[in-house]
């Protein structure tokens, strides 16, 4: 499963490979209409991008996660906090 592969790569500090696994996970979860899975994949992507100092990419991933969180009516505050943590505005 791609989520397990992403987690394994993360545990091995192979960030690029983990990002690739999570990026592949998004369309798979979309095809199965698993919004919760898509939201979590974007969260993982955002965290890894932030960890690498790619705030713009992290911001985009967290925004995409927030859009799904809004639709599901869960974790909106979490994603807003993550977006704020990588925003350029003070």
ABEGO torsion letter per residue (X at the ends): XAAAAAAAAAAAGBAAAAAAAAAAAAAAAAAAGBAAAAAAAAAAAAAAAAAAGBAAAAAAAAAAAAAAAAAAGBGAAAAAAAAAAABABX
